[in-house]
């Protein structure tokens, strides 16, 4: 399977290539599909969120500190970027929020097929590169339903 995101794809999301701060992120491209990337996309489509333009911010919410740390490790392993974990003050469920403030990363994950904005109000599909490979699909679904997160962490 070929790359799913190239550097030129990301540059095309900017008004002008001069606005694209890509020198720090060149090593991400070309971005090839992997089980880890499929898993990250599953977490974000399940309990995550990408805020669209102009913010381009990534959030993942959970009560489970292991889940937050694991998703943060996926960001770091795949892209060398870490987020910050904070108590979520916008709900009464005692959850925590993993926030990643990296606009190029949010745009890259959007290009990978993670929807932006309010997922409950807009239709979206599972990315075709995930559906077309049983290993990627398994990792994606496991992350969406992350009930067996402890077994994921034990196996790695």
C-alpha positions as CSV (number, residue, x, y, z in Angstrom):
1,X,0.0,0.0,0.0
2,X,1.2,3.5,-0.9
3,X,1.4,6.6,1.3
4,X,-1.9,8.0,2.5
5,X,-0.6,11.6,3.1
6,X,2.2,13.4,1.3
7,X,3.8,16.6,2.2
8,X,2.2,18.3,-0.7
9,X,-1.3,17.2,0.6
10,X,-0.6,19.0,3.8
11,X,0.7,22.1,2.1
12,X,-2.5,22.2,0.0
13,X,-4.6,22.8,3.2
14,X,-2.9,26.1,3.8
15,X,-3.8,29.4,2.1
16,X,-0.3,29.7,0.8
17,X,2.7,27.3,1.1
18,X,4.5,30.2,2.9
19,X,2.1,29.7,5.8
20,X,2.9,26.0,6.1
21,X,5.5,25.6,8.9
22,X,6.7,22.3,7.6
23,X,10.4,22.3,8.2
24,X,9.9,20.8,11.7
25,X,7.5,18.2,10.3
26,X,9.2,17.0,7.1
27,X,10.1,13.6,8.6
28,X,6.4,12.7,8.9
29,X,6.1,12.4,5.1
30,X,5.3,10.4,3.2
31,X,2.9,9.0,5.8
32,X,2.2,5.3,5.3
33,X,-0.6,3.3,6.9
34,X,0.2,1.3,10.0
35,X,-1.6,-0.4,12.8
36,X,-0.5,2.3,15.2
37,X,-1.9,5.0,12.9
38,X,-5.2,3.1,12.5
39,X,-5.4,2.7,16.3
40,X,-4.8,6.4,16.9
41,X,-7.5,7.3,14.3
42,X,-9.8,4.9,16.1
43,X,-9.2,6.6,19.5
44,X,-9.8,10.0,17.9
45,X,-12.9,9.0,16.0
46,X,-14.3,7.3,19.1
47,X,-13.6,9.6,22.1
48,X,-11.5,12.3,20.4
49,X,-12.1,15.5,18.5
50,X,-10.3,17.7,16.0
51,X,-11.3,21.3,16.2
52,X,-11.4,22.7,12.7
53,X,-9.9,25.9,11.3
54,X,-8.7,28.3,12.7
55,X,-7.7,26.3,15.8
56,X,-6.8,22.9,14.4
57,X,-6.5,21.4,17.9
58,X,-6.8,17.7,18.9
59,X,-8.5,16.5,22.0
60,X,-9.0,13.0,23.5
61,X,-11.2,12.6,26.6
62,X,-11.3,9.6,29.0
63,X,-11.7,8.7,32.7
64,X,-9.0,6.1,32.3
65,X,-5.5,7.5,32.9
66,X,-4.0,4.5,31.1
67,X,-5.9,5.4,28.0
68,X,-4.8,9.0,28.1
69,X,-1.2,8.0,28.5
70,X,-1.4,5.3,25.9
71,X,-2.9,7.7,23.3
72,X,-0.3,10.3,24.2
73,X,2.4,7.7,23.6
74,X,0.9,7.0,20.1
75,X,1.2,10.6,19.2
76,X,4.8,10.6,20.3
77,X,5.7,7.3,18.7
78,X,4.2,8.3,15.3
79,X,4.9,12.0,15.2
80,X,7.2,13.0,18.0
81,X,4.6,15.3,19.5
82,X,3.2,15.1,23.1
83,X,0.0,16.5,24.4
84,X,-1.0,17.7,27.9
85,X,-3.4,15.9,30.2
86,X,-5.7,18.1,32.3
87,X,-8.9,17.7,34.2
88,X,-11.9,18.3,31.9
89,X,-13.9,21.2,33.4
90,X,-16.7,21.2,30.8
91,X,-18.5,18.2,32.1
92,X,-19.5,16.7,35.5
93,X,-18.2,13.1,34.8
94,X,-14.7,13.6,36.3
95,X,-13.0,13.0,33.0
96,X,-9.6,14.1,31.8
97,X,-8.6,15.7,28.5
98,X,-5.5,15.1,26.4
99,X,-4.9,18.2,24.4
100,X,-2.5,18.4,21.5
101,X,-1.9,21.9,20.1
102,X,-0.2,21.1,16.8
103,X,-1.9,22.5,13.8
104,X,0.1,20.5,11.2
105,X,-0.6,17.3,13.1
106,X,-4.4,18.0,13.3
107,X,-4.4,18.7,9.6
108,X,-2.4,15.6,8.9
109,X,-4.8,13.4,10.9
110,X,-7.7,15.1,9.0
111,X,-6.1,14.0,5.8
112,X,-5.8,10.5,7.2
113,X,-9.6,10.4,7.6
114,X,-10.3,11.6,11.1
115,X,-13.3,13.9,10.9
116,X,-13.2,17.5,12.1
117,X,-16.0,19.3,14.0
118,X,-19.0,17.8,15.6
119,X,-19.1,14.1,14.7
120,X,-22.7,13.7,16.0
121,X,-23.9,16.3,13.5
122,X,-22.1,15.2,10.4
123,X,-21.8,11.9,8.5
124,X,-18.4,10.4,8.1
125,X,-16.9,7.1,7.0
126,X,-14.2,4.9,8.4
127,X,-11.1,5.7,6.3
128,X,-10.8,3.4,3.3
129,X,-7.1,2.6,4.1
130,X,-8.4,1.2,7.4
131,X,-11.3,-0.8,5.9
132,X,-9.2,-2.3,3.2
133,X,-6.7,-4.1,5.6
134,X,-7.9,-6.5,8.3
135,X,-4.9,-5.7,10.6
136,X,-5.5,-2.0,10.4
137,X,-9.3,-2.5,10.9
138,X,-8.7,-4.7,13.9
139,X,-6.5,-2.0,15.6
140,X,-9.0,0.7,14.7
141,X,-12.1,-1.1,16.1
142,X,-10.2,-2.2,19.2
143,X,-9.4,1.5,19.8
144,X,-12.9,2.7,19.2
145,X,-14.3,0.3,21.8
146,X,-11.1,0.5,24.0
147,X,-12.8,-1.8,26.6
148,X,-9.8,-4.1,26.4
149,X,-7.2,-1.4,26.7
150,X,-5.3,-3.2,29.5
151,X,-4.9,-6.2,27.1
152,X,-3.5,-3.9,24.5
153,X,-1.0,-2.4,26.9
154,X,0.0,-5.8,28.2
155,X,0.6,-7.2,24.7
156,X,3.0,-4.3,23.7
